Amino acid sequence: MYLQKFEVKNKTALVTGAGKGIGKASAIALAEAGADLIILSRTLTDLNKVKKQINKLKRKCTVFECDVSNAAEVKSVFKQINSLDVLVNNAGTNRPDHFTKIKKEDMDYVVDLNIKAAFHVAQIATKVMLKSKNRKAKGGSIINMSSQLGKVGAPIRSIYNMTKFGIEGLTRGMALDLAKNNIRVNTICPTFVETPMVKNFFKDKKFKKAMMDNIPLGRLASDSDIATAVVYLASNASSMITGSSLVIDGGWTAK
C-alpha cells in the first residue's frame, strides 16, 4: 500500500487565532482527522463556538482566551499544557498602507504579532513538544502560516511582506535546528482567502479587481483549501517534508 492517510489520531494540536477564518477551519479539520485540540484567540465567544463543533466530532477541545502578542499570557497558557504534537502558528494581521505613509505604531503592531509572537509561540511550543521522551519516534509538526506575500511583493503591503518573508526565514532555520528531534517545520502560503478580514479589504473594488487579476485560476482560496493543507503537513503523510513551503495561491507566484 503506497497511499498514506491524512490522519492525526492520538495527536494533540494547538491552533492560534482559532476563533475565525483559517484558524477556525484548521482546528475543525484537524479534529475531523482525529486530533484533540487546544485553541487560542482573543475572543472567548468565538472559541466556544469552535469548541462546540469540535466536541460534536467526539474530540477533546481546550480553550484559552489569549493575546499571543502578550508574552506573559502565552507563558501562562503553556504552563497548563503538558503534551503537544502539532502547532499551527496562525494568528496574524495586516495594516496596509503605502510605504511612505506607514505609521510606527502600525508597523510595530504588525511586527509584534506576525513575527515576534509567532517566534515566541513556536519556541515555547517546541519546548513542550521536547518534553515527550519518545518525541523522535513520534515526530512533531509546526506549521507557520505565511502567505504568497512571503514569496513576492505587493503594493501597499510592505510591512506584511516584511513579516511574511521573515516567517519564511524563521521556518527554515527552525527546521534545521529541530530535524534531529524529528520535529518538522513548514509554512503554508495562501493567496487571498474567503475570510472576514479579506472581505473587508475587498470592499475597495479597485483593489479587489487588481488582486483577482493576479490569480490565474481566477478565484479566492476557501478556508477548506488551507485547512486541508494544514492536516497534510500535520500528518505522517508529509513525514519527509521540512523547511519547505506549501504555496496555495492559484498560480499567483508562478508568473
N, C-alpha and C positions, 0 to 999 in steps of 0.2 A: 504494500500500500504506500503510495507516494504522497497523497494529499493529506496534509496536516490540518487539524481542526483549529479554527479561530476560537479557542475557548480559554477561559481563565478560572476554571474551577479550583476551589481551595486557595484562591489568592485574595489578598486584601488590597484594594486600590484607593488611593486618595486623589480627589479632584478639587482643584481650587477654582474659584469663580464658577461654582457648580449650580448656582441658582437659576441661571438663564442661559439661553443660546447654546454655544458649543459645549460649555462645561456641563450643562444640564443633559444634553444629548449624549455626551461621552459617559457620564455617570450611569445613565439608564442603559446604554448599550453594554457597558461592562457588566452590569447586573444581569442583563439578558444572556450574557456569555458565561455567567456563573460566579462572578466575583462578589465579595462583600465590599461595601463602600464606606468611605469616610469622606464627607463632603463639606466644603468650606465656602462661605461667601460673607458679604457684609450684611445681607438681608435675611433674617431668620424665617420670615414668612415664605420667601421663595424656597429656601432649603427644605422646609417642612412639606411643601407641595411635592418636591422631588422625592423626598423620603417616602411619602405615601405610595408613589409609583414604584419605587424600588421594593418596598415591602410587599406589594402585590405580586412581585416576581419571586417571593419567598427568599429574598436575600436580606442580610443584615445591613443596616444603614445607620451610621453615627453622624450626627450633625454638630458642626461648630460654627457659631457666628464669629467671624474673624476677618479683620482687615489685614491682608498678608503684607502690606507695606509697613505694618506696625510690628517691629521685631519682637517686642515684649508679648504681644498677643500670640504670635506664631510660636514662640518658645513655650508659652503656657499650654497651647493646644498639643504640641508634640510631646510634652511631658506625660500626656494622657494616652499616648499611642505606644503600644508595646511591640507591634508587629506590622510590617508593611512590605509589600511586594511590588507595587506599581504606583508611580506618581505621574499624574497628568498635571503639569505645571501650566495651567491655562489662564489664570487671572491676568488681565491686561487691559490697556485702554489707549486712546488716541485723542489728541487735541490738535487737529490740523490747522495750519496757518502757513502763509508764505514765510520763507526762511527769515526775511528781513523784519518781519513783524512778530516773531515768536517772543513771548514774554518769559522771563526767567522762571516765574512760578509755574508756568505751563510745562516748560522743559523739565524742571525739577520733578513735577508730579508724574509725568510720563516715564522718566528715567527711574524714579523711585519704585514705581510699580512694575514696569516691564523688564527692568534689568536687576536692580538691587533686590527687590522682593523675590523675583524668580531665582536669583542666586541663593539667597538665604533659605528659601523653602527647599530648594534642591539639596543644599548642603545638610540641613538638619534632617531631611527625609532620608538621605543616604546613610547618615549615622544610625538612624533607626533600623534601616534595612540590614546594616552590617552587624547588628546585634544577634541576628539569626545565625546559629552555629553552622547550619547547612546552606548558607547563602550561595556558595559557589555551585553546589549541586542543584539547588532550587532555581537559581537565577533571579534576576530582577530587571525591571524596565522603568526608565524615566523618559517621559515624553514632554519635551518643552514645546509649547505652542508658539510657532513662529509665524511666518507669512510669506507670500510671494514677494513682499517688500523687504524680506530679508535676503533677497536674491537680486532685485533690480530696484532702481529709484522710481519715484513718482512725484509729481508736483504737489505742493503743499503738504508733504508727508515726511519732511526731512528728519524730524525728531523720531517719528515712528520707524523710518528707515534705519536710523542710528541704533535704536534699541533692538530691532529685529536682526540686523546684521550682527549685533553684539551677542544675541542669543545663539546665532549660528556658530560663532566662535567659541562661546562658552560650552556649547554642546559637544563640540569636537574635543576640546580639552578634557572635559569630564569623561567622555567615552574612553579616552586613553588611560586616564587615571584609574577608572573603575573596571576596566576589562578583566584584570586579574581576579576580580571578585565576581565575574560573570553578571555584572550589572550593566545592561545595555542602555545607551543614551542616544536618543534621536530627536529630530524635530519633525513637526508637520507644518507644511507651508500652504495654507489655504489662500484662494482668491477671496473676493468678497462673498460672504456667506449670508443667507437669509436669516439675519438676526435682528433684534430690536435696534442695536447700535447702527447697523448698516442701513436699515430702513430710515433712520433719522438722517444719516449722511445723504441718502438718495432723494431726500426732499428737494435738494438742489438738482433740478432736471438737467442742467448743463453738465454738471459733474457726473451725474448718473450715466448720461449718454457717453461721455468721454471714457468712463471706466468700462462700460459694457462693450464699447468698440475695441477695447484691449483684450477681450476674452474671445478667442477664436471660436469656441463652442457656443458662444452667444447666450450664455445663461449663468446665473449665480450658482454657487455650490449650495447644497442643502446641509443642514446640520447633521443629517444622517450620513452624508458623504464623509464628513470629517470624523464622526463618531465611529464609523466602520473602520477607518484607518487607525484610530486610537486602539480599538480592540485588536487589530492585526499586530501592531507594534507592542502591545501588552502581552500578547500570547506567545507561546513557544514556536508558533509557525514562523516567526521572524527571528529565530534564535541566532542567526548569523549576521544580523543587521545591527550595526552600532556606528556612531559617529556620522550618521547619514541624515538625509532629509527626504521626506515623502512629500512631493510637491503636488498639490491638488488645486490646480489653477486654471483648468480649462484651456491650457495652451499659452497663457499669458507670457511666461518666461521662455517659450520656445522661439520667440521672434528675435 
